[in-house]
Amino acid sequence: MSVVIREANRSDSSLILSFVKELASYEKAGHEVTAAEASIENSIFGEDSRTQALICEKDGSPSVLLFISLTIQLG
């Protein structure tokens, strides 16, 4: 068994959206997903994005998605 964790890239936008929809469906909230592939691409890979997405692949097949985001507010 081979496990690889890699940084997501723009070409993963549809995969990321499918993970989001799958999780929402599991949580009985599939009807609340309003994101589209373009909005995923812009929010994660856009010029001002501070979000990082990692994808875990097991034997070459994507199986887990991680979002890393840190927000610090002063005041």
Rosetta blueprint (number, residue, H / E / L):
1 M L
2 S L
3 V E
4 V E
5 I E
6 R E
7 E E
8 A L
9 N L
10 R H
11 S H
12 D H
13 S H
14 S H
15 L H
16 I H
17 L H
18 S H
19 F H
20 V H
21 K H
22 E H
23 L H
24 A H
25 S H
26 Y H
27 E L
28 K L
29 A L
30 G H
31 H H
32 E H
33 V L
34 T L
35 A L
36 A L
37 E H
38 A H
39 S H
40 I H
41 E H
42 N H
43 S H
44 I H
45 F H
46 G L
47 E L
48 D L
49 S L
50 R L
51 T L
52 Q E
53 A E
54 L E
55 I E
56 C E
57 E E
58 K E
59 D L
60 G L
61 S E
62 P E
63 S E
64 V E
65 L E
66 L E
67 F E
68 I E
69 S L
70 L L
71 T L
72 I L
73 Q L
74 L L
75 G L
